[in-house]
Amino acid sequence: MKPSVEQRIEDILRGNGGVLVASEVIEQGVPRNAVYQFVKDRGLEKVSPGIFLDENEFPDELYLLQARYPKVVYSHNTALYLHDMAERESVPITLTVDSGYNVGSLADSGARIFYVKPEWYGIGVCDMESPGGHAVRVYDRERTLIDIIRRKAALDPAAYAYALKRYAASREKNPARLGHYAQKMGVEAQVQRAMEVLL
């Protein structure tokens, strides 16, 4: 027996940890009016235009921010935390967009925004699970390391040293990838100097 429209939406809501992104549900063939009727009937909380949250769920800040601004990539301190290369969670959230992106209301989100050349924006993007259990886009370990090496002066010295040590000790590190990214981003000498300190 084919599930009802309401059951389909309910399944999507449950599968998404209590978050309903209207555009994603509509893309799956559910009529727009059915989505918004479901939102009204269930009393879902509107967290931003087209994004709703079940009141019984704890909001996943990283996922909700990325649902609202799909072009953001978590980077710098937030990426260090997600990769277990930081001692504590990053406040504020740090993210990167390409320099041509119109941040609009994103600037009011409280996040720290970094801008990069469009040709650097896609280097090292991967999907990771957020602390709330949702897939979010974040820079991988190597790209994150390059970002903090490039902005060493802006990072707490203890946090910087901790991140480098954690990377060096990680079984998941990929020095070849690190070298490749450093070459593409023109920071080979800086990266080499940073890594030599650990040897």
Secondary structure by P-SEA (a helix, b strand, c coil): ccccaaaaaaaaaaaacccccaaaaaaacccaaaaaaaaaaaccccccccbbbccccccaaaaaaaaacccccccaaaaaaaaccccccccccccccccccccccccccccccccccccccccbbbbbbcccbbbbbbbcaaaaaaaaaaacccccaaaaaaaaaaaaacccccaaaaaaaaaaaccaaaaaaaaaaac
